[in-house]
């Protein structure tokens, strides 16, 4: 059972990658990693990651092999996305087909898409597109289109809109004739590949760099876009993602972005981001590199 100090941790509109309340004093003791209780393992991993001890992230991949629980996988996905070295995420990706067994649910495959997209690795985009190609559920496809857009587009555009739809006759005579939607998936996949390759070429991106919203990860630009969005309240999905990335990278406490019911507190959120930008703290972070709580993630 999720302990009270993790009550709304790992949730975009909750405590994010902070503890909800102060955890026990021994939360970071590595003995917890050997526990059979995922809710002892997860706070231990979080506490160690916050201190820059990234080797503990390997335990998350093992935990996903051991436990088939949506809430546990949600937490693992968040920590892997924002704090695991790419070597660990590659290990997860190598295990993905086995982890999808015995039932290859599109909802399970979505987790791997989330990690690949939110971690932003240039190396991971082809794998993200491959996972999308394997999806068979339109609702999940739409979710993954959002993930891919989050990587490839500064603002939601053609990638976020998904494949074009053509309406074709079922070939029956009136009054039995109906028009059926046909998704132009192959055309869309080609568009994804071309958009990605253009970004890599034009920005001279390397495999181990992070790609976020159509550019090499730059936390100052992330914060500027986030500030504009919280001021207007537009693009709620991008606000949540921007909050998580800014918070994870810097350790900035963004829990006050939302009230207890998950409503955005525009003025409070704007003040937090403005203060971050005015302090010049973004100068600490090398473009293209990933950090967690100010510690550079090794790759």
Secondary structure, DSSP 4 states (H G I P E B T S, - for coil): ---GGGTTBT-TTTTBTS-SSPPPTTTT-GGGGG-S-HHHHHHHHHHHHHTT-GGGGHHHHHHHHH---HHHHHHHHHHHHHHS-HHHHHHHHHHHHHHH-SS--HHHHHHHHHHHHHH-BGGGHHHHHHHHHH---HHHHHHHHHHHHHHH-SSS-HHHH-S-EEEEE-SPPTTS--EEEEE-HHHHHHHHHHHHHHHHHHHT--TTSBEETTEE--HHHHHHHHHHHHHHT--HHHHHHHHHHHHHHH----GGGB-TTS-B-HHHHHHHHHHHHHHTGGGGS-TT--EETTEEPP-
